[in-house]
Amino acid sequence: MSQDGRGQPILIAGGGIGGLAAGYALANKGFPVRILEQAPEFREIGAGIQLGPNIFRALDRIGLKDAVLADAHRPPAMEMRCALSGDRIVHIDLEDEAFKRRFQHPYAVTHRADIHATLLRACESNNLISLETKRTVESYEEHDNGVTVVLATGERIEGRALVGCDGMWSKIRERIVGDGKPRVSGHIAYRAVLNKDDVPKDLWRPDVVLWAGPRTHFVHYPLRRGELYNLVAVFHSDRYVEGWNTEGDPAELWERFHGQRPEVLRMLERIETWRMWVLCDREPVKDWCKSHTVLLGDAAHPMLQYLAQGACMATEDAVCLAEKAAATPDDLQSAFNAYVNERYLRTARVQLMARVYGEFYHARGPAAELRNQMLGARTPEESYEGIAWLYGGT
């Protein structure tokens, strides 16, 4: 390592959406970067994700907004319906001029693989970024002027700093925070993707639609410019399996959704194989950095999916981190502290509110009636005001 460490790259552990966004944002500011991905290739597991105006504000700052939108679907509206009665509870017009004036950026939905591929292409086009696969980060060592990452193979890689983008079960977080395993929510998500032609014509909708039921909810919306249809069914369960790609049990799904609206059941019938994951998060913390090492995305603030903000928060993190690093390029430790200080309260609010929204979506009996009355009485302007803290940016 050079005497002051400044000739060394910034190392990024993890090549998911957050890791690639961080690498590209840092390289845009002139920092050499090595992105270390444990898998044999850079790819994203999963299906659809929702992208609020806040992620497009961040993507715009690194010049990737239009590239992400090129593959996305822009739903004309979001709505919530009761999965028992079919009544519409909430309808938010995403094409209304008041929405556009308020948030300045669109709401869209996309396939995880599509946004990941866009970020990967951007990283491949930047000669300050080294993209490396089969690099499992097992541990790291701090030095006065940087870090040494130790891989599972025993190989040692030196860097000026380390950004932990290694997700919910982050090994780097273990060293910095040390809070053990993630918190299991008791909720399971089943997901599947259909071709548009496989969706019953009377059920296909261009909107993001959420059916709220007792201890369940079901979401569907188009993907990839409307060519695909994304389905996510969430329900309470004590089952626990780590990971994002386990095959789900249809019998348990049907048991949980028994008695719900025909529109819901007919859509669920179209799926032969579901992939499942157990929803987990962690308690919010503010100690994301230590010396030359810092956390980002799910490694820093894993959250439940009920606000659809995991990728959005990671991208905001990436842009903020790069801007703080560029402000004090000779003092990355100060930059990391400034980044955490700017981000921890916003991300903590999303973590906590995601739990609240999960309770809203899954309400039963009088709680569901109160939810419907409260949300149903809102004007469009009041609905926009209710999400302004989230979609309006930092």
HUTAGI-V497213 format. One record per run of one state. SS is the DSSP state (helix for helix, strand for strand, loop for the rest). FROM is the first residue (numbers start at 1). TO is the last residue. Records with the same first field share a line. If there is no record, write none. Layout:
SS=FROM-TO + FROM-TO
//
This chain:
loop=1-9 + 14-16 + 29-32 + 37-47 + 52-52 + 62-64 + 72-72 + 74-76 + 83-87 + 94-96 + 104-107 + 125-128 + 133-136 + 144-145 + 152-155 + 160-160 + 165-170 + 177-182 + 199-207 + 214-215 + 227-227 + 237-245 + 248-249 + 258-261 + 270-274 + 282-288 + 291-292 + 296-297 + 302-304 + 308-309 + 328-331 + 362-364 + 377-379 + 392-394
strand=10-13 + 33-36 + 48-51 + 73-73 + 77-82 + 88-93 + 108-111 + 129-132 + 137-143 + 146-151 + 156-159 + 161-164 + 183-195 + 208-213 + 216-223 + 228-236 + 246-247 + 275-281 + 289-290 + 293-295
helix=17-28 + 53-61 + 65-71 + 97-103 + 112-124 + 171-176 + 196-198 + 224-226 + 250-257 + 262-269 + 298-301 + 305-307 + 310-327 + 332-361 + 365-376 + 380-391
//
